[in-house]
Amino acid sequence: MGNDSPKPASDPRSPVGVQRETLEVKLNVYDLTSNEHLSRMGFGIYHSGIVIYNYEFGFGGSSVVTDESVPGIFTIPPGTATPNLKVTLLLGHSVLTRQQVSDLLAILKREWPACSYHVLKRNCNHFSEAFAERLGVGKAFPAWVNRAARFGNALLPDALLERILEQLAPPPAPPAPPEPMLRQAPPPAVVSRAPP
C-alpha cells in the first residue's frame, strides 16, 4: 500500500518559506461483481474507501436502520473491505493537520448516518468522493467508480427502485428474548465417564 505518512510541502496558505506537512490520500476500489466482461466495458459495481493514516474510511448503512445516531462511517485496515481489491489510486495530498482531519471526521459522522445510505443516491462511493473533496486533494474523483449508481439513478423510476430495494433488504431481526431468559443458568456440565 505504501507509506501515507505526512510529507513536508509548500502550502500556498502558509507564510513564505514555511513548510507544512501534507497527507497522502488514497482511494481503495473493490470490485463487488468480479465480472471481467463488465470491467472490460468500463462498467462495474464497486465499493470504495479513503485511506489516510493507515486506516481506510468507508460508509455503509441500510434502509432497515432508522436511528440517526447510528454512524454510517467506519474504519478498517486498508484493503480489507472485501477480498476483491481492484485498485488503489493516489488521489493527491491534503494539507489538513491531524486535528483538522479529526474535526472533519466528526462533522462527516453527523452528516453521513447509516440511515442515510441509499444504494444509488448516497452510497460508499458518494462518501469517498465527498471526503476526498473535503480533504482538499484537488484531483477529480474517478467517474468510473460510481458509474453504476449514476446509470441506475438515471434509468430507474424512484417507485420501481424502492420496490427492488425492499426485495433486496434483509428481513428484520427477531425480537430480543424477554429479560428473564437472558439470565438463565448455564446448561449443566456434561459428565463423562472415566475410562475403566
BAKOLVO-297746 format. One record per residue (C-alpha): residue in three letters; x, y, z. Coordinates in steps of 0.02 Angstrom, whole numbers, plus 50000, padded with zeros to 5 digits. Layout:
<rs>
ALAXYZ
...
</rs>
This chain:
<rs>
MET500005000050000
GLY501455011850026
ASN501785024950155
ASP500415037650185
SER501305047150322
PRO501335066050307
LYS502685073650197
PRO503345091550200
ALA502725102650058
SER502435120850022
ASP500705126650067
PRO500125142049973
ARG499155147250129
SER500745147050236
PRO501945161750255
VAL503345161950125
GLY504665148750160
VAL503615139250288
GLN503445120750253
ARG501875111550303
GLU501655092650304
THR500445085050180
LEU499445069350197
GLU499385056450058
VAL497575052250015
LYS497215035749928
LEU495635027649862
ASN495385008849877
VAL494145002049750
TYR493404984649770
ASP492534975049631
LEU490894968449702
THR490474958249547
SER492154951349487
ASN491404951349313
GLU492784952849182
HIS491554956749042
LEU490794971449134
SER492504977949184
ARG493144977449005
MET491644987948952
GLY492065000649087
PHE490574995849192
GLY490614987649362
ILE489874988349535
TYR491154994849658
HIS491404998649841
SER492685011749889
GLY493535019050041
ILE494765033050078
VAL496445028150151
ILE497375040150266
TYR498465037250420
ASN498475018450382
TYR496585017450406
GLU495255015150275
PHE493675025350299
GLY492085018950218
PHE490225021650226
GLY488785009550236
GLY487025007750301
SER485315000950265
SER483515006150247
VAL483194994950398
VAL484205006950508
THR483125021650559
ASP484085028650708
GLU485075043950652
SER486315041450794
VAL486975025450713
PRO488555030750619
GLY488745025650438
ILE490615029250432
PHE491765015050483
THR493635011650487
ILE494534995750438
PRO496314990750399
PRO496694996350220
GLY496254983950085
THR495124972850190
ALA493354978550146
THR493104963750030
PRO494274950549959
ASN494164958849787
LEU495254974349798
LYS495324980349617
VAL496494995149631
THR497245007949749
LEU497335025349675
LEU498305040349740
LEU497035054449739
GLY498265067649796
HIS498825076049956
SER497935085750092
VAL498685099950191
LEU497475097350335
THR498275093750503
ARG497865078050601
GLN496725088550713
GLN495845096150564
VAL495555078750491
SER494865072850658
ASP493695087950664
LEU493155084650485
LEU492765066450526
ALA491695071850674
ILE490685082850555
LEU490555069250423
LYS489935056550552
ARG488465068050586
GLU488165071150401
TRP488285052750350
PRO487235042250472
ALA486905024050424
CYS485055027850395
SER485505039950254
TYR486275026150148
HIS485475023449977
VAL486235011449852
LEU486065023749706
LYS485935041049783
ARG487055040749937
ASN488235025849940
CYS490035022149990
ASN490705029949829
HIS489735046049859
PHE490525046650032
SER492285043349967
GLU492085057249840
ALA491415069549970
PHE492795065050095
ALA494165067149964
GLU493445083849912
ARG493365089950093
LEU495155084150120
GLY495605095749976
VAL496535083349867
GLY496225094249715
LYS496055079549596
ALA494425074249515
PHE493635058549586
PRO493685044549455
ALA491965044449372
TRP492015025749332
VAL491955021149518
ASN490135026449538
ARG489545024349358
ALA488325010349401
ALA487425021249529
ARG487295036049410
PHE486675024549272
GLY485375016149384
ASN484815032749458
ALA484525039949284
LEU483565024949218
LEU482555018049363
PRO481005027449423
ASP481055030049612
ALA479495019349642
LEU480235004549548
LEU481915006649633
GLU481105006849805
ARG480174990549766
ILE481784982349708
LEU482714988249864
GLU481314981849977
GLN481514964649897
LEU483394965049925
ALA483304971350104
PRO483694958550239
PRO482224953250347
PRO482064962350512
ALA482984954450657
PRO481924943950775
PRO481444952450938
ALA482614950151084
PRO482084936851210
PRO481234942951368
GLU482404948551505
PRO482204933151619
MET482764921551478
LEU484394931051464
ARG484814926751643
GLN484524908051637
ALA485804897051720
PRO487064889251602
PRO486664871451547
PRO487304857951664
ALA489054851751628
VAL489204835551533
VAL489884821851644
SER490954809351556
ARG491394792551622
ALA493174789151665
PRO493934775151563
PRO493984758451655
</rs>
